[in-house]
Amino acid sequence: MGLKKYWWKILCAALLMYTVVAGMLLEIPYLPKLKESIRNLFYHVPMWYVMLVSFLMSMIYAILYLSKEEQKYDTISNEFVTTGIWFGCFGMITGMEWASIQWGSPWSNDPKQIGAALTLLIYFAYAILRNSMAGNDKQGRIAAVYNVFSFALVIPLVYLVPAHFASLHPGSDNKPFEALKTQDHHLKYVSIPAMIGWTLLGFWIFDIRYRTKKLQQQKEFNA
Amino acid sequence: MMLKTIRRCYLLVVVFLIPLIASSQPQPETTNDSAALLHQNGQIYLVVLVLSTIFAGILTMLVVMERKLNKLEKELNK
């Protein structure tokens, strides 16, 4: 109990507190176009990492569900999708806010914007498909199969396809992690803890969602 | 009783100390115009204070939710 169980939540709180304070006060290298708005790197970009990690986890649990047929895995998979959708929406909204100042318009049909929007639409469809079916067994299996296919689409939509078009997003020229490598090392002092901290927050929110769902299921089972 | 109250409050104390520590950090040297503008009158620290207060509040909410869930789980699994 205690520290053993909660260490990653404490780490999450500490990293995010550091991100909020250091992200605002860090000395920024001179970037003629972005200027101080590069600070959004610590808040907007990690939203997408959380979304991708959540969707990846949900795909892993979807496969586990298909192979082991345990109700538990289906619930985990579904809760990860919901968490991912929330963070994806945050990423989309903050991205549009940033773009309306930086690119002059909230929507400029940038390949990455379109890719991200399609990703979100695919997962909205997942939620609708899942909720439109009753009966745990069939619902779970169809949702899991759909989940695996949708994650297979997310990678090309977010990484591969935008890499082949000119984009307003920096660092999207073919190499996804190039952006991180070419980052000024001062920015990394915050961007890497931020990435870890936000991802842990995603897991924390998933944890709360999953445990609530479990209690609900228990209540339904007992009723 | 006393111990319980202290245990309840220490989180709040920590939460309110963080922004104070943060705001007492030395002002970084400015290297360019936009950075100079940002730090010109030190009001960015006010924004950082506000942001960290809100964030600390959100974290407190998460912790409270966590505790409620723990209690419910214990009750139901008795």
Interface residues (C-beta under 8 A of the other chain):
Chain A: K9 A13 L16 M17 V20 V21 M24 L25 L26 E27 I28 P29 Y30 K35 E36 W204 I205 I208 R211 T212 L215 Q218 K219
Chain B: I18 P19 A22 Q25 P28 E29 T30 T31 N32 S34 A35 L38 I44 Y45 V47 V48 L51 S52 F55 A56 L59 L62 M65 E66 L69 L72 E73 L76
